Amino acid sequence: MQTAAALTMVRDDAFFLKAWLRHYGGLFGRENCYVINHGRGAEVADLAAGCNVIGIPGDPHRNFDMKRWRMLNNFVMGLRCYYTHVIVGDVDELVVLDPEAGADLAGFLRQMPGGRVLTPLGLEVIHRIDREPDPVAGAILGPRRHVRPAPHYSKPCVVSAGTKIARGGHFTQYPKLHTPDHLYLLHLKYCDFDAYRQAMDRRNAAAAATGATVKEAAIGRHWFAEARGEDRAVFDAFAGLRLQEGFDLRPLRKRMHRSWAPRGETGFWAFERPEFDTQYVLPDRFVGLV
């Protein structure tokens, strides 16, 4: 059985897809990467050449997120027949291993037993436009070094057990919480101001094409223009996050474990997801990792 596969679904997000392909293609080989091409875009197919590209129709639908995660759930469970671990998530989410662990992600997963779900600690890579003027031309970590804790993106996304994943990928029905110390999920939505604006324009257009309102659609609220806010203000606000010394995030993982509990009567399990007003600078060892 192969060790690991990576699975995502994408439509038009070339900036993030390039990063996803560099990361997982380099770690696992493109033959173990699965890209669901929503809308059968030619650019996505070209960029993902050598991966397993699965084209699906791109018609707008107000229950887009429900349909998407129903399909991803089934793909994950199918791929588990052939891989010990399956990493699943949005194209702007990358699971990384701190180089301090002494291995890369592929080597780490080879040593990790199956039959469980791993939850990396979520970190949002933020573009400090007041301090980081250089564009992202290749690797993201280097031109961008600042991150903020993002419990919403501490997702149970490395799957090697039979379980159900909730819409959005935020919860599973696996009852134990495994949070390896060196494992992170980097959310890249805010890693570059220009890429953010372009991605939001596309997502606003996709949400508008459904003809549904925020309350009527099973689509993330952030896809709708009325919830977007002013782009520059969003990025200017990052300067106000309190800068922390060092990079010891073990207390955040301990906090996750303290609040771990069933999510009502849904069968899913979850931890509290508070908002933090802090940021960190990634150590030099992370440069070039993504």
C-alpha atoms as an extended CHARMM CRD file, in Angstrom:
* protein
*
       290  EXT
         1         1  MET       CA              0.0000000000        0.0000000000        0.0000000000  PROA      1               0.0000000000
         2         2  GLN       CA              1.2770000000        3.4730000000       -0.8760000000  PROA      2               0.0000000000
         3         3  THR       CA              1.9510000000        5.8390000000        2.0320000000  PROA      3               0.0000000000
         4         4  ALA       CA              0.1760000000        9.0750000000        1.1580000000  PROA      4               0.0000000000
         5         5  ALA       CA             -1.9910000000       10.8630000000       -1.3780000000  PROA      5               0.0000000000
         6         6  ALA       CA             -3.1440000000       14.4790000000       -1.5480000000  PROA      6               0.0000000000
         7         7  LEU       CA             -6.6000000000       15.4820000000       -2.7840000000  PROA      7               0.0000000000
         8         8  THR       CA             -8.0840000000       18.8800000000       -3.5910000000  PROA      8               0.0000000000
         9         9  MET       CA            -10.7610000000       20.5070000000       -5.7190000000  PROA      9               0.0000000000
        10        10  VAL       CA            -10.0220000000       23.6790000000       -7.6500000000  PROA      10              0.0000000000
        11        11  ARG       CA            -11.5130000000       26.0930000000      -10.1060000000  PROA      11              0.0000000000
        12        12  ASP       CA             -9.2950000000       28.7230000000      -11.7370000000  PROA      12              0.0000000000
        13        13  ASP       CA             -7.0890000000       29.3740000000       -8.6590000000  PROA      13              0.0000000000
        14        14  ALA       CA             -3.7930000000       29.1000000000      -10.5270000000  PROA      14              0.0000000000
        15        15  PHE       CA             -1.7490000000       30.9640000000       -7.8930000000  PROA      15              0.0000000000
        16        16  PHE       CA             -2.7230000000       28.5460000000       -5.1330000000  PROA      16              0.0000000000
        17        17  LEU       CA             -2.7210000000       25.4770000000       -7.3710000000  PROA      17              0.0000000000
        18        18  LYS       CA              0.9000000000       26.1350000000       -8.3250000000  PROA      18              0.0000000000
        19        19  ALA       CA              1.8500000000       26.1870000000       -4.6380000000  PROA      19              0.0000000000
        20        20  TRP       CA             -0.2080000000       23.0360000000       -3.9530000000  PROA      20              0.0000000000
        21        21  LEU       CA              1.4650000000       21.1930000000       -6.8380000000  PROA      21              0.0000000000
        22        22  ARG       CA              4.9810000000       22.2940000000       -5.8300000000  PROA      22              0.0000000000
        23        23  HSD       CA              4.3620000000       21.1300000000       -2.2840000000  PROA      23              0.0000000000
        24        24  TYR       CA              2.5480000000       17.8170000000       -2.6250000000  PROA      24              0.0000000000
        25        25  GLY       CA              3.9440000000       16.9400000000       -6.0380000000  PROA      25              0.0000000000
        26        26  GLY       CA              7.4380000000       17.3790000000       -4.6680000000  PROA      26              0.0000000000
        27        27  LEU       CA              6.7400000000       15.3500000000       -1.5240000000  PROA      27              0.0000000000
        28        28  PHE       CA              4.6130000000       12.4950000000       -2.8530000000  PROA      28              0.0000000000
        29        29  GLY       CA              5.0860000000       12.5880000000       -6.6340000000  PROA      29              0.0000000000
        30        30  ARG       CA              2.4220000000       13.9040000000       -8.9610000000  PROA      30              0.0000000000
        31        31  GLU       CA              1.1590000000       10.3800000000       -9.5710000000  PROA      31              0.0000000000
        32        32  ASN       CA             -0.1200000000       10.4480000000       -5.9740000000  PROA      32              0.0000000000
        33        33  CYS       CA             -1.8580000000       13.8280000000       -6.2880000000  PROA      33              0.0000000000
        34        34  TYR       CA             -5.5750000000       14.0120000000       -7.1340000000  PROA      34              0.0000000000
        35        35  VAL       CA             -6.9770000000       17.2710000000       -8.5230000000  PROA      35              0.0000000000
        36        36  ILE       CA            -10.7190000000       17.6030000000       -9.0720000000  PROA      36              0.0000000000
        37        37  ASN       CA            -11.0140000000       20.1530000000      -11.8650000000  PROA      37              0.0000000000
        38        38  HSD       CA            -14.3140000000       21.9270000000      -11.1970000000  PROA      38              0.0000000000
        39        39  GLY       CA            -15.4840000000       23.2500000000      -14.5590000000  PROA      39              0.0000000000
        40        40  ARG       CA            -12.8290000000       21.3370000000      -16.5160000000  PROA      40              0.0000000000
        41        41  GLY       CA            -10.6140000000       24.4320000000      -16.8360000000  PROA      41              0.0000000000
        42        42  ALA       CA             -7.8230000000       24.1380000000      -19.3810000000  PROA      42              0.0000000000
        43        43  GLU       CA             -5.3270000000       26.0180000000      -17.2050000000  PROA      43              0.0000000000
        44        44  VAL       CA             -5.9350000000       23.7070000000      -14.2470000000  PROA      44              0.0000000000
        45        45  ALA       CA             -5.5120000000       20.6550000000      -16.4730000000  PROA      45              0.0000000000
        46        46  ASP       CA             -2.2690000000       22.0250000000      -17.9270000000  PROA      46              0.0000000000
        47        47  LEU       CA             -0.7760000000       22.9980000000      -14.5680000000  PROA      47              0.0000000000
        48        48  ALA       CA             -1.6860000000       19.6380000000      -13.0290000000  PROA      48              0.0000000000
        49        49  ALA       CA             -0.2660000000       17.5360000000      -15.8510000000  PROA      49              0.0000000000
        50        50  GLY       CA              1.0940000000       14.3080000000      -14.4080000000  PROA      50              0.0000000000
        51        51  CYS       CA             -1.4350000000       14.3240000000      -11.5630000000  PROA      51              0.0000000000
        52        52  ASN       CA             -4.7160000000       12.4440000000      -11.5490000000  PROA      52              0.0000000000
        53        53  VAL       CA             -6.9980000000       15.1610000000      -12.9120000000  PROA      53              0.0000000000
        54        54  ILE       CA            -10.7230000000       14.5100000000      -12.6130000000  PROA      54              0.0000000000
        55        55  GLY       CA            -12.8880000000       16.9120000000      -14.5820000000  PROA      55              0.0000000000
        56        56  ILE       CA            -16.4200000000       17.6360000000      -13.3380000000  PROA      56              0.0000000000
        57        57  PRO       CA            -19.1290000000       20.0620000000      -14.5360000000  PROA      57              0.0000000000
        58        58  GLY       CA            -18.8590000000       23.6200000000      -13.2740000000  PROA      58              0.0000000000
        59        59  ASP       CA            -22.4900000000       24.7180000000      -13.2970000000  PROA      59              0.0000000000
        60        60  PRO       CA            -23.2620000000       27.1990000000      -10.4730000000  PROA      60              0.0000000000
        61        61  HSD       CA            -25.1750000000       25.6570000000       -7.5840000000  PROA      61              0.0000000000
        62        62  ARG       CA            -26.4070000000       27.1830000000       -4.3250000000  PROA      62              0.0000000000
        63        63  ASN       CA            -25.5170000000       23.9880000000       -2.4390000000  PROA      63              0.0000000000
        64        64  PHE       CA            -21.9950000000       23.9710000000       -3.8500000000  PROA      64              0.0000000000
        65        65  ASP       CA            -20.1980000000       23.2910000000       -0.5590000000  PROA      65              0.0000000000
        66        66  MET       CA            -22.5020000000       20.4360000000        0.4350000000  PROA      66              0.0000000000
        67        67  LYS       CA            -22.0500000000       18.7430000000       -2.9320000000  PROA      67              0.0000000000
        68        68  ARG       CA            -18.3070000000       19.3220000000       -2.8650000000  PROA      68              0.0000000000
        69        69  TRP       CA            -17.7560000000       17.7280000000        0.5380000000  PROA      69              0.0000000000
        70        70  ARG       CA            -20.0750000000       14.8350000000       -0.1700000000  PROA      70              0.0000000000
        71        71  MET       CA            -17.8950000000       14.0530000000       -3.1720000000  PROA      71              0.0000000000
        72        72  LEU       CA            -14.5920000000       14.6380000000       -1.3410000000  PROA      72              0.0000000000
        73        73  ASN       CA            -15.7190000000       12.3410000000        1.4760000000  PROA      73              0.0000000000
        74        74  ASN       CA            -16.3520000000        9.5550000000       -0.9920000000  PROA      74              0.0000000000
        75        75  PHE       CA            -13.0500000000       10.1260000000       -2.7740000000  PROA      75              0.0000000000
        76        76  VAL       CA            -11.1360000000       10.0230000000        0.5160000000  PROA      76              0.0000000000
        77        77  MET       CA            -12.7310000000        6.7570000000        1.5560000000  PROA      77              0.0000000000
        78        78  GLY       CA            -12.0440000000        5.2590000000       -1.8610000000  PROA      78              0.0000000000
        79        79  LEU       CA             -8.3980000000        6.3560000000       -1.8900000000  PROA      79              0.0000000000
        80        80  ARG       CA             -7.9200000000        4.8260000000        1.5450000000  PROA      80              0.0000000000
        81        81  CYS       CA             -8.1830000000        1.4410000000       -0.1410000000  PROA      81              0.0000000000
        82        82  TYR       CA             -4.8290000000        2.1750000000       -1.7700000000  PROA      82              0.0000000000
        83        83  TYR       CA             -3.0820000000        4.6820000000        0.5470000000  PROA      83              0.0000000000
        84        84  THR       CA             -2.3870000000        4.6310000000        4.2690000000  PROA      84              0.0000000000
        85        85  HSD       CA             -2.9220000000        8.3920000000        4.6030000000  PROA      85              0.0000000000
        86        86  VAL       CA             -5.0150000000       10.7780000000        2.4970000000  PROA      86              0.0000000000
        87        87  ILE       CA             -4.5890000000       14.5360000000        2.9050000000  PROA      87              0.0000000000
        88        88  VAL       CA             -7.6970000000       16.4250000000        1.8280000000  PROA      88              0.0000000000
        89        89  GLY       CA             -8.4030000000       20.1390000000        1.7910000000  PROA      89              0.0000000000
        90        90  ASP       CA             -8.8790000000       23.3200000000       -0.1630000000  PROA      90              0.0000000000
        91        91  VAL       CA             -6.2480000000       24.3010000000       -2.6940000000  PROA      91              0.0000000000
        92        92  ASP       CA             -5.0760000000       27.1940000000       -0.4690000000  PROA      92              0.0000000000
        93        93  GLU       CA             -4.3900000000       24.8660000000        2.4860000000  PROA      93              0.0000000000
        94        94  LEU       CA             -1.0790000000       23.0210000000        2.8040000000  PROA      94              0.0000000000
        95        95  VAL       CA             -0.0430000000       20.5720000000        5.5170000000  PROA      95              0.0000000000
        96        96  VAL       CA              3.6060000000       21.0710000000        6.4520000000  PROA      96              0.0000000000
        97        97  LEU       CA              6.0450000000       19.5280000000        8.8900000000  PROA      97              0.0000000000
        98        98  ASP       CA              8.3570000000       21.7940000000       10.8770000000  PROA      98              0.0000000000
        99        99  PRO       CA             11.8960000000       20.9730000000        9.6570000000  PROA      99              0.0000000000
       100       100  GLU       CA             12.8760000000       20.8490000000       13.3280000000  PROA      100             0.0000000000
       101       101  ALA       CA             11.2780000000       17.3690000000       13.3430000000  PROA      101             0.0000000000
       102       102  GLY       CA             14.2480000000       16.1290000000       11.3290000000  PROA      102             0.0000000000
       103       103  ALA       CA             12.2250000000       14.7570000000        8.4070000000  PROA      103             0.0000000000
       104       104  ASP       CA              9.9320000000       15.9370000000        5.6580000000  PROA      104             0.0000000000
       105       105  LEU       CA              6.1740000000       15.3020000000        5.6090000000  PROA      105             0.0000000000
       106       106  ALA       CA              6.4940000000       12.1890000000        3.4600000000  PROA      106             0.0000000000
       107       107  GLY       CA              9.0380000000       10.6340000000        5.8320000000  PROA      107             0.0000000000
       108       108  PHE       CA              6.9590000000       11.5860000000        8.8510000000  PROA      108             0.0000000000
       109       109  LEU       CA              3.8610000000        9.8770000000        7.4360000000  PROA      109             0.0000000000
       110       110  ARG       CA              5.8270000000        6.7320000000        6.6290000000  PROA      110             0.0000000000
       111       111  GLN       CA              6.4970000000        6.3990000000       10.3570000000  PROA      111             0.0000000000
       112       112  MET       CA              2.9610000000        7.3170000000       11.4260000000  PROA      112             0.0000000000
       113       113  PRO       CA              0.6000000000        4.3890000000       12.0920000000  PROA      113             0.0000000000
       114       114  GLY       CA             -2.7040000000        4.2510000000       10.2500000000  PROA      114             0.0000000000
       115       115  GLY       CA             -6.1890000000        3.9880000000       11.6530000000  PROA      115             0.0000000000
       116       116  ARG       CA             -6.3620000000        7.5630000000       12.9000000000  PROA      116             0.0000000000
       117       117  VAL       CA             -7.0420000000       11.1700000000       11.8990000000  PROA      117             0.0000000000
       118       118  LEU       CA             -4.3340000000       13.8120000000       12.3420000000  PROA      118             0.0000000000
       119       119  THR       CA             -5.2180000000       17.4460000000       13.0490000000  PROA      119             0.0000000000
       120       120  PRO       CA             -2.4160000000       19.9000000000       12.1940000000  PROA      120             0.0000000000
       121       121  LEU       CA             -2.3720000000       23.2260000000       14.0290000000  PROA      121             0.0000000000
       122       122  GLY       CA             -3.8300000000       25.8890000000       11.7540000000  PROA      122             0.0000000000
       123       123  LEU       CA             -1.7190000000       28.9510000000       10.9120000000  PROA      123             0.0000000000
       124       124  GLU       CA             -2.7590000000       31.6820000000        8.5200000000  PROA      124             0.0000000000
       125       125  VAL       CA              0.1060000000       33.0900000000        6.4350000000  PROA      125             0.0000000000
       126       126  ILE       CA             -0.4970000000       36.8480000000        6.3690000000  PROA      126             0.0000000000
       127       127  HSD       CA              0.9860000000       39.4480000000        4.0560000000  PROA      127             0.0000000000
       128       128  ARG       CA              2.3220000000       42.2790000000        6.1790000000  PROA      128             0.0000000000
       129       129  ILE       CA              2.1170000000       44.8590000000        3.4220000000  PROA      129             0.0000000000
       130       130  ASP       CA              3.8540000000       47.3840000000        5.6850000000  PROA      130             0.0000000000
       131       131  ARG       CA              6.9190000000       45.1250000000        6.0260000000  PROA      131             0.0000000000
       132       132  GLU       CA              6.9350000000       42.7020000000        3.0730000000  PROA      132             0.0000000000
       133       133  PRO       CA              7.0400000000       44.6180000000       -0.2160000000  PROA      133             0.0000000000
       134       134  ASP       CA              8.4230000000       41.8070000000       -2.3780000000  PROA      134             0.0000000000
       135       135  PRO       CA              6.0080000000       39.9010000000       -4.6140000000  PROA      135             0.0000000000
       136       136  VAL       CA              5.6550000000       36.1200000000       -4.4210000000  PROA      136             0.0000000000
       137       137  ALA       CA              7.3660000000       34.8330000000       -7.5610000000  PROA      137             0.0000000000
       138       138  GLY       CA              8.0670000000       31.2670000000       -6.4300000000  PROA      138             0.0000000000
       139       139  ALA       CA              8.1940000000       29.9800000000       -2.8660000000  PROA      139             0.0000000000
       140       140  ILE       CA              5.7710000000       31.7610000000       -0.5460000000  PROA      140             0.0000000000
       141       141  LEU       CA              7.6780000000       31.3230000000        2.7120000000  PROA      141             0.0000000000
       142       142  GLY       CA             10.5520000000       33.7500000000        2.4140000000  PROA      142             0.0000000000
       143       143  PRO       CA              8.8000000000       36.7680000000        0.9560000000  PROA      143             0.0000000000
       144       144  ARG       CA              6.1290000000       36.0060000000        3.5890000000  PROA      144             0.0000000000
       145       145  ARG       CA              7.1730000000       35.1450000000        7.1460000000  PROA      145             0.0000000000
       146       146  HSD       CA              4.2790000000       36.2440000000        9.3730000000  PROA      146             0.0000000000
       147       147  VAL       CA              1.5350000000       33.8960000000       10.5720000000  PROA      147             0.0000000000
       148       148  ARG       CA             -1.4050000000       34.1800000000       12.9330000000  PROA      148             0.0000000000
       149       149  PRO       CA             -3.0450000000       31.2940000000       14.8350000000  PROA      149             0.0000000000
       150       150  ALA       CA             -6.1700000000       30.1300000000       13.0080000000  PROA      150             0.0000000000
       151       151  PRO       CA             -8.1370000000       27.5120000000       14.9990000000  PROA      151             0.0000000000
       152       152  HSD       CA            -10.7600000000       27.4880000000       12.2250000000  PROA      152             0.0000000000
       153       153  TYR       CA             -8.0590000000       25.9170000000       10.0310000000  PROA      153             0.0000000000
       154       154  SER       CA             -6.8670000000       23.3450000000       12.5520000000  PROA      154             0.0000000000
       155       155  LYS       CA             -8.6000000000       20.7690000000       10.3990000000  PROA      155             0.0000000000
       156       156  PRO       CA             -8.6970000000       16.9610000000       10.7950000000  PROA      156             0.0000000000
       157       157  CYS       CA             -7.3530000000       16.5970000000        7.2710000000  PROA      157             0.0000000000
       158       158  VAL       CA             -4.8240000000       13.7300000000        7.3410000000  PROA      158             0.0000000000
       159       159  VAL       CA             -7.1100000000       10.7230000000        7.2280000000  PROA      159             0.0000000000
       160       160  SER       CA             -6.2080000000        7.0740000000        7.6720000000  PROA      160             0.0000000000
       161       161  ALA       CA             -9.3710000000        5.8890000000        9.4370000000  PROA      161             0.0000000000
       162       162  GLY       CA            -12.8740000000        5.2240000000        8.2270000000  PROA      162             0.0000000000
       163       163  THR       CA            -14.7830000000        8.3800000000        9.1720000000  PROA      163             0.0000000000
       164       164  LYS       CA            -17.0860000000       11.0900000000        7.8610000000  PROA      164             0.0000000000
       165       165  ILE       CA            -15.7750000000       14.6030000000        7.2480000000  PROA      165             0.0000000000
       166       166  ALA       CA            -18.1290000000       17.5490000000        7.7990000000  PROA      166             0.0000000000
       167       167  ARG       CA            -18.7870000000       20.2140000000        5.1940000000  PROA      167             0.0000000000
       168       168  GLY       CA            -15.8050000000       22.5620000000        5.0680000000  PROA      168             0.0000000000
       169       169  GLY       CA            -13.5020000000       19.8690000000        6.4350000000  PROA      169             0.0000000000
       170       170  HSD       CA            -13.6300000000       21.3030000000        9.9700000000  PROA      170             0.0000000000
       171       171  PHE       CA            -14.8660000000       18.2250000000       11.8410000000  PROA      171             0.0000000000
       172       172  THR       CA            -14.8910000000       14.4270000000       11.5760000000  PROA      172             0.0000000000
       173       173  GLN       CA            -16.6760000000       11.6390000000       13.4010000000  PROA      173             0.0000000000
       174       174  TYR       CA            -13.3510000000       10.2620000000       14.6380000000  PROA      174             0.0000000000
       175       175  PRO       CA            -13.4780000000       10.5030000000       18.4660000000  PROA      175             0.0000000000
       176       176  LYS       CA             -9.7880000000       11.0130000000       19.2930000000  PROA      176             0.0000000000
       177       177  LEU       CA             -7.6790000000       14.1290000000       18.8040000000  PROA      177             0.0000000000
       178       178  HSD       CA             -4.1720000000       13.5980000000       17.4020000000  PROA      178             0.0000000000
       179       179  THR       CA             -2.1410000000       16.8220000000       17.0990000000  PROA      179             0.0000000000
       180       180  PRO       CA              1.5370000000       15.9980000000       16.4130000000  PROA      180             0.0000000000
       181       181  ASP       CA              3.8040000000       18.7480000000       17.7470000000  PROA      181             0.0000000000
       182       182  HSD       CA              5.4940000000       19.5960000000       14.4480000000  PROA      182             0.0000000000
       183       183  LEU       CA              2.4830000000       19.3850000000       12.1310000000  PROA      183             0.0000000000
       184       184  TYR       CA              0.8390000000       22.5510000000       10.7770000000  PROA      184             0.0000000000
       185       185  LEU       CA             -1.7920000000       23.4870000000        8.2430000000  PROA      185             0.0000000000
       186       186  LEU       CA             -0.8710000000       26.7210000000        6.4530000000  PROA      186             0.0000000000
       187       187  HSD       CA             -3.8580000000       28.6650000000        5.1240000000  PROA      187             0.0000000000
       188       188  LEU       CA             -2.6480000000       30.8280000000        2.2510000000  PROA      188             0.0000000000
       189       189  LYS       CA             -5.7100000000       32.9790000000        1.5240000000  PROA      189             0.0000000000
       190       190  TYR       CA             -4.0480000000       36.1270000000        2.9050000000  PROA      190             0.0000000000
       191       191  CYS       CA             -0.4520000000       35.3810000000        1.8730000000  PROA      191             0.0000000000
       192       192  ASP       CA             -0.4370000000       37.9410000000       -0.9490000000  PROA      192             0.0000000000
       193       193  PHE       CA             -2.5430000000       41.0670000000       -1.3540000000  PROA      193             0.0000000000
       194       194  ASP       CA             -2.8440000000       40.9170000000       -5.1420000000  PROA      194             0.0000000000
       195       195  ALA       CA             -3.5860000000       37.1850000000       -5.1980000000  PROA      195             0.0000000000
       196       196  TYR       CA             -6.2510000000       37.7340000000       -2.5260000000  PROA      196             0.0000000000
       197       197  ARG       CA             -8.0350000000       40.4110000000       -4.5470000000  PROA      197             0.0000000000
       198       198  GLN       CA             -8.0580000000       38.2850000000       -7.6810000000  PROA      198             0.0000000000
       199       199  ALA       CA             -9.2850000000       35.1820000000       -5.8380000000  PROA      199             0.0000000000
       200       200  MET       CA            -12.0450000000       37.1310000000       -4.0990000000  PROA      200             0.0000000000
       201       201  ASP       CA            -13.2030000000       38.6090000000       -7.4070000000  PROA      201             0.0000000000
       202       202  ARG       CA            -13.5620000000       35.0880000000       -8.8130000000  PROA      202             0.0000000000
       203       203  ARG       CA            -15.3540000000       33.7810000000       -5.7300000000  PROA      203             0.0000000000
       204       204  ASN       CA            -17.7440000000       36.7220000000       -5.5700000000  PROA      204             0.0000000000
       205       205  ALA       CA            -18.6370000000       36.1200000000       -9.2230000000  PROA      205             0.0000000000
       206       206  ALA       CA            -19.1740000000       32.3900000000       -8.5880000000  PROA      206             0.0000000000
       207       207  ALA       CA            -21.4730000000       33.1030000000       -5.6270000000  PROA      207             0.0000000000
       208       208  ALA       CA            -23.4280000000       35.6950000000       -7.6050000000  PROA      208             0.0000000000
       209       209  ALA       CA            -23.9090000000       33.2250000000      -10.4570000000  PROA      209             0.0000000000
       210       210  THR       CA            -25.9560000000       30.9610000000       -8.1850000000  PROA      210             0.0000000000
       211       211  GLY       CA            -28.6220000000       33.6430000000       -7.8150000000  PROA      211             0.0000000000
       212       212  ALA       CA            -28.8620000000       32.8460000000       -4.0930000000  PROA      212             0.0000000000
       213       213  THR       CA            -28.3630000000       35.0210000000       -1.0320000000  PROA      213             0.0000000000
       214       214  VAL       CA            -25.9720000000       34.2130000000        1.8190000000  PROA      214             0.0000000000
       215       215  LYS       CA            -28.8390000000       32.6870000000        3.8190000000  PROA      215             0.0000000000
       216       216  GLU       CA            -30.1380000000       30.6480000000        0.8970000000  PROA      216             0.0000000000
       217       217  ALA       CA            -26.8540000000       29.0660000000       -0.1790000000  PROA      217             0.0000000000
       218       218  ALA       CA            -24.6900000000       26.3090000000        1.2890000000  PROA      218             0.0000000000
       219       219  ILE       CA            -21.5970000000       28.2870000000        0.3180000000  PROA      219             0.0000000000
       220       220  GLY       CA            -19.1600000000       29.9440000000        2.7130000000  PROA      220             0.0000000000
       221       221  ARG       CA            -20.2970000000       33.4670000000        3.6320000000  PROA      221             0.0000000000
       222       222  HSD       CA            -16.8610000000       34.7790000000        2.6350000000  PROA      222             0.0000000000
       223       223  TRP       CA            -17.6510000000       33.9810000000       -1.0220000000  PROA      223             0.0000000000
       224       224  PHE       CA            -20.2790000000       36.7490000000       -1.1550000000  PROA      224             0.0000000000
       225       225  ALA       CA            -19.4320000000       40.3400000000       -2.0910000000  PROA      225             0.0000000000
       226       226  GLU       CA            -21.4840000000       41.8250000000        0.7570000000  PROA      226             0.0000000000
       227       227  ALA       CA            -19.3310000000       40.0020000000        3.3210000000  PROA      227             0.0000000000
       228       228  ARG       CA            -16.0150000000       40.9660000000        1.7250000000  PROA      228             0.0000000000
       229       229  GLY       CA            -15.2430000000       44.3440000000        3.2600000000  PROA      229             0.0000000000
       230       230  GLU       CA            -12.5040000000       46.6520000000        1.9730000000  PROA      230             0.0000000000
       231       231  ASP       CA             -9.4730000000       44.6720000000        0.8530000000  PROA      231             0.0000000000
       232       232  ARG       CA             -6.7870000000       47.1520000000        1.9030000000  PROA      232             0.0000000000
       233       233  ALA       CA             -8.3000000000       47.5240000000        5.3770000000  PROA      233             0.0000000000
       234       234  VAL       CA             -8.2390000000       43.7470000000        5.8460000000  PROA      234             0.0000000000
       235       235  PHE       CA             -4.4830000000       43.6660000000        5.2310000000  PROA      235             0.0000000000
       236       236  ASP       CA             -3.6980000000       46.8960000000        7.1010000000  PROA      236             0.0000000000
       237       237  ALA       CA             -5.2910000000       45.3380000000       10.1960000000  PROA      237             0.0000000000
       238       238  PHE       CA             -2.6180000000       42.6250000000       10.3280000000  PROA      238             0.0000000000
       239       239  ALA       CA             -0.1510000000       45.2050000000       11.6860000000  PROA      239             0.0000000000
       240       240  GLY       CA             -2.2920000000       45.4830000000       14.8160000000  PROA      240             0.0000000000
       241       241  LEU       CA             -1.8940000000       41.8280000000       15.8110000000  PROA      241             0.0000000000
       242       242  ARG       CA              0.3610000000       41.4360000000       18.8640000000  PROA      242             0.0000000000
       243       243  LEU       CA              3.7590000000       40.0390000000       17.8260000000  PROA      243             0.0000000000
       244       244  GLN       CA              4.8230000000       37.0990000000       20.0100000000  PROA      244             0.0000000000
       245       245  GLU       CA              8.3710000000       36.1580000000       20.9150000000  PROA      245             0.0000000000
       246       246  GLY       CA              9.6800000000       32.8120000000       19.6940000000  PROA      246             0.0000000000
       247       247  PHE       CA              7.6900000000       30.0290000000       18.0850000000  PROA      247             0.0000000000
       248       248  ASP       CA              6.4240000000       27.7280000000       20.8260000000  PROA      248             0.0000000000
       249       249  LEU       CA              2.8580000000       26.8370000000       19.8970000000  PROA      249             0.0000000000
       250       250  ARG       CA              2.4220000000       23.8670000000       22.2230000000  PROA      250             0.0000000000
       251       251  PRO       CA              0.0430000000       25.8540000000       24.4870000000  PROA      251             0.0000000000
       252       252  LEU       CA             -2.3370000000       26.2280000000       21.5360000000  PROA      252             0.0000000000
       253       253  ARG       CA             -2.4190000000       22.4780000000       21.0150000000  PROA      253             0.0000000000
       254       254  LYS       CA             -3.0060000000       21.8880000000       24.7270000000  PROA      254             0.0000000000
       255       255  ARG       CA             -5.9420000000       24.2860000000       24.5580000000  PROA      255             0.0000000000
       256       256  MET       CA             -7.4390000000       22.2580000000       21.7010000000  PROA      256             0.0000000000
       257       257  HSD       CA             -7.2640000000       19.0920000000       23.8120000000  PROA      257             0.0000000000
       258       258  ARG       CA             -8.8220000000       20.7480000000       26.8840000000  PROA      258             0.0000000000
       259       259  SER       CA            -11.9930000000       21.6430000000       24.9770000000  PROA      259             0.0000000000
       260       260  TRP       CA            -12.2610000000       18.4490000000       22.8820000000  PROA      260             0.0000000000
       261       261  ALA       CA            -15.8380000000       17.1490000000       23.0340000000  PROA      261             0.0000000000
       262       262  PRO       CA            -18.7380000000       15.8240000000       20.9520000000  PROA      262             0.0000000000
       263       263  ARG       CA            -20.3350000000       18.4400000000       18.7180000000  PROA      263             0.0000000000
       264       264  GLY       CA            -23.8870000000       18.1430000000       20.0140000000  PROA      264             0.0000000000
       265       265  GLU       CA            -25.7270000000       15.0830000000       18.7400000000  PROA      265             0.0000000000
       266       266  THR       CA            -24.1920000000       15.2220000000       15.2530000000  PROA      266             0.0000000000
       267       267  GLY       CA            -21.6680000000       12.4350000000       15.7790000000  PROA      267             0.0000000000
       268       268  PHE       CA            -18.8590000000       14.8920000000       15.0030000000  PROA      268             0.0000000000
       269       269  TRP       CA            -16.1270000000       15.9210000000       17.4560000000  PROA      269             0.0000000000
       270       270  ALA       CA            -14.6620000000       19.4050000000       17.8770000000  PROA      270             0.0000000000
       271       271  PHE       CA            -12.6450000000       21.7880000000       20.0450000000  PROA      271             0.0000000000
       272       272  GLU       CA            -13.2650000000       25.4570000000       20.7680000000  PROA      272             0.0000000000
       273       273  ARG       CA            -12.1110000000       27.8600000000       18.0520000000  PROA      273             0.0000000000
       274       274  PRO       CA            -11.4140000000       31.2390000000       19.6830000000  PROA      274             0.0000000000
       275       275  GLU       CA            -10.2250000000       34.2980000000       17.7980000000  PROA      275             0.0000000000
       276       276  PHE       CA             -6.6170000000       35.2500000000       18.5810000000  PROA      276             0.0000000000
       277       277  ASP       CA             -5.1230000000       38.7360000000       18.2240000000  PROA      277             0.0000000000
       278       278  THR       CA             -1.5380000000       37.5040000000       17.9480000000  PROA      278             0.0000000000
       279       279  GLN       CA              1.0280000000       36.8450000000       15.2440000000  PROA      279             0.0000000000
       280       280  TYR       CA              4.3890000000       35.1120000000       14.9670000000  PROA      280             0.0000000000
       281       281  VAL       CA              7.3840000000       35.2910000000       12.6560000000  PROA      281             0.0000000000
       282       282  LEU       CA              8.2540000000       31.8880000000       11.1990000000  PROA      282             0.0000000000
       283       283  PRO       CA             11.8170000000       30.7710000000       12.0360000000  PROA      283             0.0000000000
       284       284  ASP       CA             14.3950000000       30.7010000000        9.2420000000  PROA      284             0.0000000000
       285       285  ARG       CA             14.0710000000       26.9310000000        8.9010000000  PROA      285             0.0000000000
       286       286  PHE       CA             10.6470000000       27.3870000000        7.2680000000  PROA      286             0.0000000000
       287       287  VAL       CA             11.9650000000       29.5250000000        4.3850000000  PROA      287             0.0000000000
       288       288  GLY       CA             11.3420000000       27.8070000000        1.0510000000  PROA      288             0.0000000000
       289       289  LEU       CA              9.2400000000       25.0360000000        2.6050000000  PROA      289             0.0000000000
       290       290  VAL       CA              6.1510000000       26.1810000000        0.6670000000  PROA      290             0.0000000000
